Amino acid sequence: MFSRELEVNGSLVEINQVECGDTGVVVWDAALVLAKYLELISGKLSGKSVVELGSGTGAVGLVASVLGANINITDLEENLKLMNHNIKVNENIVKGKLNASVLKWGDKDAIKKLLEKDEYDLILVADCVYYKESLVDLVYTLRELSNKNTEVLISYEDRDSQIKIQVLRDFKELMLRYFTVKEIPLEDQNEEFRSPDIHILSYTPIPK
């Protein structure tokens, strides 16, 4: 493993990463941008119920917990060990409740279990929109976990591949069937952790 540290409200969050593995074992730039944006809106996080999808290392969720949120970080089974490891490493600085669990997007039973735990004020997704095959399940999961008061924050990085560009376009179109969206302006993001090619979108459910 190798690690990096991220300062959050005077505390150092240690994020351990794995040299070999799938996309979820390292911290991507879009995750750092989203994590540092959360620091700017920390007043909205304390005591709130949060779930993160596609957590990978758990970096964004760890930051949310340090800022006082009660959060479930989720990913596939193969990333559970790494998420729990990073929870253990940072247990002395987290302020909110922090748990890791397995969630495969579209899994109705797993979604039901998460909803039995809580109703979520905020859903976090960092750089998870890149597989066409997962889009319907991702949007379904976001819909099911949302209530009328939920905000969904999604960060992503622009990519050059025409396939990735089309996947992102398809995702946005699908989301607009169920959510309204606004982009967080660059000037409202952390001055050091922001980039013109990394975006943060805020989605709110359209009333049913």
Secondary structure, 3 states (H helix, E strand, C coil): CEEEEEEECCEEEEEEECCCCCHHHCCCHHHHHHHHHHHHCHHHCCCCEEEEECCCCCHHHHHHHHCCCEEEEEECHHHHHHHHHHHHHCCCCCCCCEEEEECCCCCHHHHHHHHHHCCCCEEEEECCCCCHHHHHHHHHHHHHHCCCCCEEEEEEECCCCHHHHHHHHHHHHHHCCCEEEEECCHHHCCCCCCCCCEEEEEEEECCC
